[in-house]
Amino acid sequence: MASIVHPPEPGDAHISMDDVRTSIEEWEESKEFAEEEGAEEFQPPFSIELYQQLKEFANAANGFEEAIADEYFLEYITQIIDDCYEDIPPKKSSDWPYRHIKVDYEAAAEEAKQDYTSVEFGGVTYWCR
């Protein structure tokens, strides 16, 4: 059985929902294996509290591929804009008139949220799509 080194946890900046599903499966397979082997005590790969939070998160974020922590969302959107929109003048250009042009990344991030769904995970808000 493959092992997740670090299951997603509340507060992680970016979470792949594949990692969430894999972590849940790993926990459940570990429990099944312990029961089949007649182990007296089940040693889970991570806490039952995190397992339960991951299950709730997976159910709420069903169908989404990624989740971005609210605290990190502005940075995430800024990176997307910088990577995808090459026609925007460079941030540090000293050439006229570009030195007077500024992108309102905060407004762009707020507007982008309409294309995402908010989901709670362990008390942290994530934006999913």
Sequence and secondary structure as in RCSB ss.txt:
>XXXX:A:sequence
MASIVHPPEPGDAHISMDDVRTSIEEWEESKEFAEEEGAEEFQPPFSIELYQQLKEFANAANGFEEAIADEYFLE
YITQIIDDCYEDIPPKKSSDWPYRHIKVDYEAAAEEAKQDYTSVEFGGVTYWCR
>XXXX:A:secstr
    SS   TT SEEEHHHHHHHHHHHHHHHHHHHHTT SS   SS HHHHHHHHHHHHHTTT SEEEEHHHHHH
HHHHHHHHH TTS  TT  STTGGG    HHHHHHHHGGGSEEEEETTEEEEE 
